[in-house]
Amino acid sequence: MARPEWKDSKYADAKGKFKSLSCNALANWLIKSRSRNKKAIVGSLNQQIVFNRKKNPSYASKMKCARNAAMKKLGTKKS
């Protein structure tokens, strides 16, 4: 299985927001900064989950929470 590769987003740099914001605040910021683009929001959060799930599981868990919150706010349930 191939290792995942990091991909930079065309959207604004988070400048530490992924670490500093709460789960819901991060979901709100992503919805605003990614122009409600579900694919971009889920992609950014999934990338954070994949690259941090082993070395920082609590951070990966927070990203899952933000993903679920963003999908709920956008009207799509994602588990």
Secondary structure, DSSP 4 states (H G I P E B T S, - for coil): -PPP-----SSPP-TTHHHHS-HHHHHHHHHHHTTT-HHHHHHHHHHHHHHHTTT-HHHHHHHHHHHHHHHHHTT----
